[in-house]
Amino acid sequence: MSDTLDTDSDEGSEPMKVTLANWVEFLDPLSFTAQSQYLPRKYLTRARRRLKSARPRQKLSQLKTTAQDLTPQLEEFKRRTIERLHSLDRPLESLFFHNSSRLEKWFYPFTLFHIFAIGFIIGKYPAWFHVYYTGMLVLLMPVRFYTYYKTNNHYYMADLCYYVNLMVLLFVWVWPDSVHLYQSCFAFTFGTLSFAVITWRNSLVIHSVDKITSCFIHIMPPLTMYTIHHGLDEDLKRARFPAASLAGSKEWNLKYNIFWTSLYYLLWQSAYHYFITLRKSSKIKSGQRATSFEYLTTHQFKNFWAAKLPEPWPMFFYILFQYCYQLGTMMLCGIWFNYRGAAGAFLTFIYLCAAKNGATYYIDYYGKKFEKEVAKLKSEVEDLQQQLGQKAGSSSSSYTGDLE
């Protein structure tokens, strides 16, 4: 007994040492507890005793001193990081804005492979489709942010569609047992995001990074929810996505989902209104930044009566219409939730709409471009023929004068 007391007093007087185990226990106590069975009991006891015997004020002063000593190194690191970003910006700007045809030649087969991979994974390995969706999102979102940031359009990335993609990621990787998050994701993806393909005329233009990314953020989330809900067997859903199993989601309750989707919508709209509409109002009004509201009220709905009202009524009606649009588009989600064939047919319809918009883009854009080039060439040929006719007339008249 005395030996134990002596040992404790000696260990309490030892200076505090920061170890990997201390950091693991501090950052993630649950994981540390789960792994504790593989560590010696004496080591764990000493680690806990040292954490309890730490002096917070002394450690805080030591951290402040260390931070002051590291200030020059941090400034140097910041300077080097900025220089590397600037050096990286030049080739990226050249690739995305100046030599885009080179990128488009490679992106065309990438898109075709992506379409093939979607069908193959859903049919053969549906349990891995959410992983593929996450990987593609991680790949495309930095490109979207860079291109939008360079063109001052990055406020678009605060729109509802990106928020819904974040919700899907949170369900897949953080809270797969949350029933209200799961059904809200299902409502948002099969509702607002799917119908946005029709409303915003998303186009399946295979060579365009921008248009394919827009199609991705609207079509891939409902495909992911479809695969989880209708493509996985019940045992796998219970193990990986408990909220999607029959035990978690027995039925589609419209009132329940209206409440939760409204709550998630209010959370997004409040954050968007504060951080974008209010805090960045000067840049938006001066035209330095673009938002969906500014685009709609100055282009598609500039002659709409609500857009001509004094502030803040246009924004009020925009928020109200967007909320009613979300509620209206989710009314049919009970059908997609309960019937696999109906859900598959609906997603096929959305995909065909995007494909038709892409075909229209190719025909209208390149067809009209070709027509303009032909008309320009025709006018140049006619001008050349007139010049040749005038020269021929002047030469014949001079020849007749010489004979006389």
C-alpha positions in Angstrom: 0.0 0.0 0.0 2.8 2.4 0.9 4.7 1.5 -2.3 1.7 2.5 -4.3 1.4 5.9 -2.5 5.1 6.6 -3.0 4.8 5.8 -6.7 1.9 8.1 -7.1 3.7 11.0 -5.4 6.7 10.5 -7.6 4.6 10.4 -10.8 2.7 13.5 -9.7 5.9 15.5 -9.4 7.1 14.6 -12.9 6.9 17.3 -15.5 4.0 17.1 -18.0 4.8 15.4 -21.3 2.6 15.7 -24.3 2.3 12.3 -25.9 0.3 10.9 -28.8 -2.1 9.2 -26.5 -2.9 12.4 -24.7 -3.8 14.1 -28.0 -6.0 11.1 -29.0 -7.8 11.1 -25.7 -8.3 14.9 -26.0 -9.5 15.0 -29.6 -11.6 11.8 -29.6 -12.4 10.3 -26.2 -14.7 7.7 -27.7 -12.1 6.3 -30.1 -9.5 6.4 -27.3 -11.8 4.4 -25.1 -12.4 1.8 -27.8 -8.7 1.4 -28.4 -7.8 1.3 -24.7 -8.1 -2.5 -24.5 -5.0 -2.8 -26.6 -2.9 -0.5 -24.2 -1.4 -1.5 -20.9 -3.5 -0.5 -17.9 -0.6 1.1 -16.1 0.1 3.4 -19.1 -3.5 4.5 -19.2 -3.5 5.2 -15.4 -0.4 7.4 -15.7 -1.8 9.2 -18.7 -5.0 10.1 -16.9 -3.1 11.2 -13.8 -0.8 13.5 -15.8 -3.7 15.1 -17.6 -5.4 15.8 -14.2 -2.2 17.2 -12.7 -1.6 19.7 -15.6 -1.6 23.4 -14.8 -3.8 25.2 -17.3 -2.4 28.7 -16.7 1.2 27.6 -16.9 0.4 25.7 -20.1 -1.4 28.6 -21.6 1.5 30.9 -20.9 3.9 28.4 -22.5 1.6 28.2 -25.6 1.6 32.0 -25.9 5.4 32.1 -25.6 5.7 29.3 -28.2 3.3 31.1 -30.5 5.3 34.3 -30.3 8.5 32.4 -31.1 6.8 30.8 -34.1 5.4 34.0 -35.5 8.3 34.5 -38.0 8.1 30.9 -39.1 4.4 31.2 -39.6 4.7 34.4 -41.6 7.4 32.8 -43.8 5.1 29.8 -44.3 2.2 32.0 -45.2 4.4 33.9 -47.7 5.6 30.7 -49.4 2.0 29.3 -49.5 0.8 32.4 -51.2 3.6 32.3 -53.7 2.9 28.6 -54.5 -0.8 29.4 -55.0 0.1 32.3 -57.4 2.4 30.0 -59.3 -0.3 27.4 -59.5 -2.9 29.9 -60.5 -1.2 30.8 -63.8 -1.4 27.3 -65.4 -4.9 26.7 -64.0 -6.1 30.0 -65.5 -4.5 29.1 -68.8 -6.2 25.7 -68.7 -9.7 26.8 -67.8 -9.9 30.1 -69.6 -7.4 30.6 -72.3 -6.8 27.0 -73.6 -10.1 25.5 -72.7 -10.3 23.4 -75.9 -7.5 21.3 -74.6 -9.3 20.6 -71.4 -12.6 19.9 -73.2 -11.0 17.3 -75.4 -10.1 15.3 -72.3 -13.3 16.1 -70.4 -15.4 14.6 -73.2 -14.2 11.0 -72.7 -14.2 11.6 -68.9 -17.9 12.4 -69.0 -18.7 9.4 -71.1 -16.8 7.2 -68.7 -18.7 8.8 -65.8 -22.1 8.0 -67.4 -20.9 4.4 -68.0 -19.6 4.1 -64.4 -22.9 5.3 -62.9 -24.9 2.6 -64.6 -22.3 -0.1 -63.9 -22.0 0.7 -60.2 -25.7 1.0 -59.6 -26.3 -2.4 -61.4 -23.3 -4.3 -60.1 -22.1 -2.7 -56.9 -24.9 -0.5 -55.5 -23.3 -0.6 -52.0 -20.4 1.5 -53.3 -22.3 4.2 -55.2 -22.3 6.7 -52.3 -18.5 6.3 -52.3 -18.3 7.1 -56.0 -20.6 10.1 -55.5 -18.4 11.4 -52.8 -15.3 11.0 -54.8 -16.7 12.8 -57.8 -18.0 15.6 -55.6 -14.6 16.0 -54.1 -13.1 16.1 -57.6 -15.5 18.6 -59.2 -16.3 21.0 -56.4 -12.7 22.5 -56.2 -12.8 23.1 -60.0 -16.3 24.7 -59.7 -15.1 27.0 -56.9 -12.0 28.0 -58.7 -13.7 28.8 -62.0 -16.6 30.6 -60.2 -14.2 32.6 -58.0 -12.1 33.8 -61.0 -15.3 35.0 -62.6 -16.8 36.5 -59.4 -19.6 34.0 -59.4 -18.7 32.1 -56.2 -21.7 33.4 -54.3 -23.7 30.9 -56.4 -22.1 28.1 -54.4 -24.1 29.2 -51.4 -27.4 28.2 -53.2 -29.7 25.6 -52.0 -28.4 22.9 -54.3 -25.0 22.9 -52.8 -26.5 22.9 -49.3 -28.5 19.8 -50.2 -25.4 18.1 -51.4 -23.8 18.9 -48.1 -26.8 17.4 -46.3 -26.4 14.2 -48.3 -22.8 13.9 -47.4 -23.7 14.4 -43.7 -26.2 11.7 -43.9 -23.9 9.3 -45.7 -20.8 9.8 -43.6 -21.9 11.3 -40.3 -25.5 10.6 -39.3 -26.7 7.5 -41.3 -29.1 6.7 -38.5 -30.9 10.0 -38.6 -34.4 9.4 -40.0 -35.4 13.1 -40.3 -32.1 13.9 -42.1 -32.5 10.9 -44.4 -36.1 11.7 -45.4 -35.3 15.4 -45.7 -32.5 14.5 -48.1 -34.9 12.3 -50.1 -37.4 15.2 -50.3 -34.9 17.8 -51.3 -33.1 15.6 -53.9 -36.3 14.2 -55.5 -38.0 17.6 -55.2 -36.0 20.8 -55.6 -32.8 19.4 -57.1 -34.5 17.2 -59.7 -37.0 19.8 -60.9 -34.2 22.3 -61.0 -32.9 20.5 -64.1 -36.1 21.5 -65.8 -36.4 25.0 -64.2 -32.8 26.0 -64.8 -32.4 24.1 -68.0 -29.4 22.1 -67.0 -27.8 20.7 -70.1 -25.9 17.5 -70.6 -23.2 19.1 -72.8 -20.6 16.4 -72.6 -17.4 18.5 -73.3 -18.3 21.4 -70.9 -16.9 21.2 -67.4 -19.3 23.9 -66.2 -22.5 22.4 -67.5 -21.6 18.8 -66.6 -20.8 19.9 -63.0 -24.2 21.7 -62.9 -25.9 18.4 -64.0 -23.9 16.5 -61.4 -24.9 18.5 -58.4 -28.6 18.2 -59.4 -28.8 14.6 -60.7 -26.3 12.6 -58.6 -27.8 13.3 -55.2 -31.2 11.8 -56.1 -29.4 8.9 -57.8 -27.5 8.4 -54.5 -30.7 8.4 -52.5 -32.4 6.1 -55.0 -29.6 3.6 -54.8 -29.6 3.7 -51.0 -33.4 3.4 -50.6 -34.3 1.1 -53.5 -30.9 -0.5 -54.5 -29.6 -2.0 -51.2 -30.9 -5.1 -49.5 -32.5 -4.7 -46.1 -29.5 -6.3 -44.1 -27.0 -3.9 -45.7 -29.3 -0.9 -45.0 -29.7 -1.9 -41.3 -25.9 -2.2 -41.0 -24.8 0.8 -43.0 -27.8 3.2 -43.3 -30.2 2.4 -40.4 -32.4 5.3 -41.2 -33.1 3.9 -44.7 -34.2 0.5 -43.4 -37.8 -0.6 -42.8 -37.2 -0.3 -39.1 -36.1 3.4 -39.5 -38.3 4.6 -42.3 -41.5 2.5 -42.3 -43.5 5.0 -44.2 -43.5 8.5 -45.8 -45.2 10.9 -43.5 -46.0 14.1 -45.4 -46.6 16.3 -42.3 -43.5 15.0 -40.6 -41.3 15.7 -43.7 -42.8 19.2 -44.3 -41.8 20.1 -40.8 -38.2 18.9 -41.1 -37.6 20.1 -44.6 -39.0 23.5 -43.6 -36.6 23.5 -40.6 -33.6 22.7 -42.8 -34.7 25.2 -45.3 -35.1 27.9 -42.6 -31.6 27.1 -41.4 -30.1 27.5 -44.9 -32.1 30.6 -45.7 -31.2 32.4 -42.5 -27.5 31.7 -43.0 -27.7 32.7 -46.6 -29.6 35.9 -45.9 -27.1 37.0 -43.2 -23.8 36.1 -44.8 -24.7 36.8 -48.4 -27.6 39.2 -48.7 -26.8 41.5 -45.8 -23.1 41.3 -45.2 -22.2 41.3 -48.9 -24.9 43.7 -50.1 -22.5 46.4 -51.2 -20.6 44.1 -53.6 -23.9 42.6 -54.9 -25.5 46.0 -55.6 -22.3 47.4 -57.2 -22.3 44.4 -59.6 -19.0 43.0 -58.3 -20.7 39.7 -57.3 -23.6 37.8 -58.8 -26.3 35.8 -57.0 -29.3 33.8 -58.1 -31.7 36.5 -56.9 -29.9 39.3 -58.8 -29.8 37.2 -62.0 -33.5 36.3 -61.9 -34.7 39.8 -61.1 -32.5 41.4 -63.8 -32.9 38.7 -66.6 -35.7 36.1 -66.6 -38.1 38.0 -64.3 -37.0 41.6 -64.7 -40.5 42.6 -65.9 -42.3 40.6 -63.2 -44.4 42.9 -60.9 -42.8 41.7 -57.7 -39.3 42.6 -59.0 -40.4 46.2 -59.5 -41.5 46.6 -55.8 -39.4 48.6 -53.4 -37.0 46.9 -51.1 -37.3 44.5 -49.3 -40.4 43.1 -51.0 -38.6 41.5 -54.0 -36.4 39.5 -51.7 -39.4 38.6 -49.5 -41.4 37.3 -52.5 -38.3 35.5 -53.8 -37.9 33.6 -50.5 -41.6 32.8 -50.3 -41.7 31.5 -53.9 -38.6 29.4 -53.3 -40.2 27.9 -50.2 -43.5 27.2 -51.9 -41.5 25.7 -54.8 -39.8 23.3 -52.4 -43.1 22.3 -50.8 -44.8 21.8 -54.2 -42.0 19.7 -55.7 -41.9 17.4 -52.6 -45.6 16.5 -52.7 -44.9 13.6 -55.1 -42.0 12.2 -53.1 -44.3 9.8 -51.4 -44.7 8.0 -54.7 -40.9 7.9 -55.4 -40.4 6.7 -51.8 -42.8 3.8 -51.9 -42.5 2.6 -55.5 -39.1 1.8 -57.1 -40.3 1.7 -60.7 -41.9 5.1 -60.4 -38.7 6.6 -58.9 -36.6 5.0 -61.6 -39.0 6.4 -64.3 -38.9 9.8 -62.8 -35.1 9.9 -62.7 -35.0 8.7 -66.3 -37.3 11.6 -67.3 -35.0 14.1 -65.5 -32.0 12.7 -67.3 -33.7 12.8 -70.7 -34.6 16.5 -70.0 -30.9 17.3 -69.4 -30.0 15.3 -72.5 -32.6 17.2 -74.6 -31.3 20.5 -73.2 -27.8 19.4 -74.2 -28.9 18.5 -77.7 -30.6 21.9 -78.0 -27.4 23.6 -77.0 -25.3 21.7 -79.5 -27.8 22.4 -82.4 -28.6 26.0 -81.5 -25.1 27.1 -80.6 -23.0 25.3 -83.1 -25.7 25.2 -85.8 -26.2 29.0 -85.5 -22.5 29.5 -85.3 -22.0 27.5 -88.5 -24.9 29.4 -90.2 -23.2 32.7 -89.3 -19.9 31.5 -90.7 -21.6 30.4 -93.9 -23.4 33.7 -94.2 -20.2 35.6 -93.6 -18.4 33.5 -96.2 -21.2 34.1 -98.7 -21.1 37.8 -98.2 -17.3 37.8 -98.7 -17.7 35.8 -101.9 -20.3 38.2 -103.2 -18.1 41.2 -102.4 -15.2 39.5 -104.2 -17.4 38.9 -107.3 -18.5 42.5 -107.3 -14.8 43.7 -107.1 -13.8 41.3 -109.9 -16.8 42.5 -112.0 -15.8 46.1 -111.5 -12.2 45.4 -112.4 -13.3 43.5 -115.5 -15.6 46.4 -116.6 -12.9 49.1 -116.1 -10.3 47.0 -118.0 -12.7 46.5 -121.0 -13.5 50.2 -121.2 -9.9 51.1 -121.2 -9.2 48.6 -123.9 -12.0 50.0 -126.1 -10.6 53.5 -125.7 -7.2 52.4 -126.9 -8.7 51.0 -130.1 -10.5 54.2 -130.9 
